[in-house]
Amino acid sequence: MKKFLTTFGFWKVTAVAIITAGLYSTYVRFFHGLGASTNLTDQFPWGIWIGFDVLCGVGLAAGGFTLAAIVYIFNIKRFEPIIRPTILTAFLGYVLVIVGLMFDLGRPLQIWHAIIMWNPRSVMFEVAWCVMLYTTVLALEFSPVILERFHMTKTIKMVKRISIPLIILGVLLSTLHQSSLGSLYLIVPDKMYPLWYSAYMPVFFYTSAIAAGCAMIIFESFISSRAFKRGLELNLLTEISRVCVVMLGVYSIMKIVDLNDRHMFSLLLVPRFETYMFWAEVAVGVIIPFILFSQKKVRKSPNGLFIGASMVVVGFVMNRMNIAITGMEGWSGATYVPSFTEFMITMMIVTIGFVAFYFIAKYFPVFTHEEHHDGNEPAHAATAWKHDVESVSRRTAELQN
Amino acid sequence: MSTSKKALLIDLTLCVGCNACQLACKEVNHMPEPEKEEKALSVSAYTALDEYDGVFVRRMCQHCEDPTCASVCPVGAFTKMAEGPVVYDVEKCIGCRYCMQACPFQVPRYEWSSTYPRVQKCIFCHERLAQGLPTACSEACPTGATKFGDREELLKEAAERLAGEPDKYVQKIYGQQEVGGTSVFYISSVPFEQLGFKTTLQNTPLPQLTWNALSKIPGVVSVGGAMLFGIWWITNRREEVREVEREMRNQEHKNNGKNEVNS
């Protein structure tokens, strides 16, 4: 067994196992219905496919618009080396949100209805349009990477010409979309536990998504640096962690003011499940990483950055799951634990995300700047045609000016 | 045919729990012959009786004046008709179940066992209403516990009943104010909170809560867009100026006969 694992690689075996179980679950979902494949009920109609796949998928993609704004709107060009992997993460995040939705929707083949059947009073309508438009924007933002691979200089030139309006549109759509996921829950003032329900949920969703998006940039850089044996843009990640800590601070202050305004401080000490989950979420996702990232020493250490960023990501996921599940269980009287099939489909979607990232980064010029950084050997796959790519991108840059 | 708003008045003190309403409802909606009484709302029971110590409470869609389900549906599958019914168009539905998540009365039911599921709930016999007929349940009710009529008149009658026997009735018409008012009113001799009614609901329609956020979109887009463009213009301009200055400096260096070039 051990030999088998080392021959094929632990991660490959895991990925194949998860995808196999996921495919079986997919069969159950589409051939036997939501009742057979999920633990959802009339009292509890939204489970982890909404709580994790959609809320977290979109939130963790927030690094895309944050970094795009930093590089192209604020013109802080030194962040350029990490823009491509970040946009790729965001794009894959959004594609996987759509995949997740296809599982969750009762009538997935009707998903296009939102294009022609409008209801502007519905937050879900806004969400649907943001997903459609922003996924398109992300695809365009990422397209130069694909086009470079095939030396389609003319098309790259066309895309670059509209790049600034595109980036601005992307930032606006993200702002709307991140906040609208919070707005979704504004309609359930009685159902959601008051530690989470607030008229300011849209703002909380937005700020926490930026913090988590920054953490994802750091997290993803670490994973890629190991997977592709490439250098780490440590200075840039240190600066990203500063953005992250500022957003965590802003989030905490708003959260404290909000709890105070609603006279909910006493709830923080009530001994019940929601309280424990709230404290766990806040400790893991906000308080501890805030303390860590506030220290220069941690921000400058690769391990410190990685631990802090991982905590922000985990805490963020806990927050969204608490809102979607923990916070909604009390009122509905239902307890919800995802079924095996629900869980495996979610795992499969996450795995597909990692695999897709790996292959796109391996065969397309996603990481192009590694030679500027410390001693580690560059990615082998990228080297073969890196020269071409760089000359093409240089040429396009010249053409643009 | 009048288009005045219709409603139901359900007097819990008159209900004997005979279940005739559910049977009539199933028949008129072409649902399979039931083997036994369904005790809770389901995809095959648009109405059902809950029992609390001998008091029967008829559950059904409240047909809100400003229905939460209609506001949240991304494709507008729910419509509030002029006469009061809130109806569902399965041809539009994409199955997101936001209506179920949002309904303050937890009414909509889902066909979980189907691979092409529908949302199911009371449709207030809107086809019968169009023919000038009352709802099937009110017609079947032997004691008059469910009464069909014009909304305003029923509200007046409910108030009269409360005033006529103040010792018997709890002085509240449930459904008159809840989430901005509904089309199904309950009066009772037992406090509503003891009968499984949600008594903490606000008196204004819930859709206002999401509209507060949605109505800010145009502002966010226009102000945000202008701001982002402004920032880009400034930073870009700064970059261009820097570029020109660099070139000028290089030019000077050349003129001075130096080979070194600032990079």
Interface residues (C-beta under 8 A of the other chain):
Chain A: F30 F31 H32 G33 L34 G35 A36 L40 T41 D42 Q43 P45 W46 A69 Y72 I73 F74 N75 D104 L105 G106 R107 P108 Q110 I111 H113 A114 M117 W118 N119 P120 R121 S122 V123 M124 F125 E126 V127 A128 I164 I168 V171 L172 T175 L176 S179 S180 S183 L184 L186 I187 V188 P189 D190 A199 P202 S332
Chain B: L41 T68 S71 V72 C73 P74 V75 G76 A77 K92 C93 I94 G95 C96 R97 Y98 M100 Q101 A102 P104 Q106 P108 R109 Y110 W112 S113 S114 T115 Y116 P117 K198 T200 L201 Q202 L206 P207 L209 T210 W211 N212 A213 L214 I217 V220 V221 G224 G225 L228 F229 I231 W232 T235 N236 R238 E239
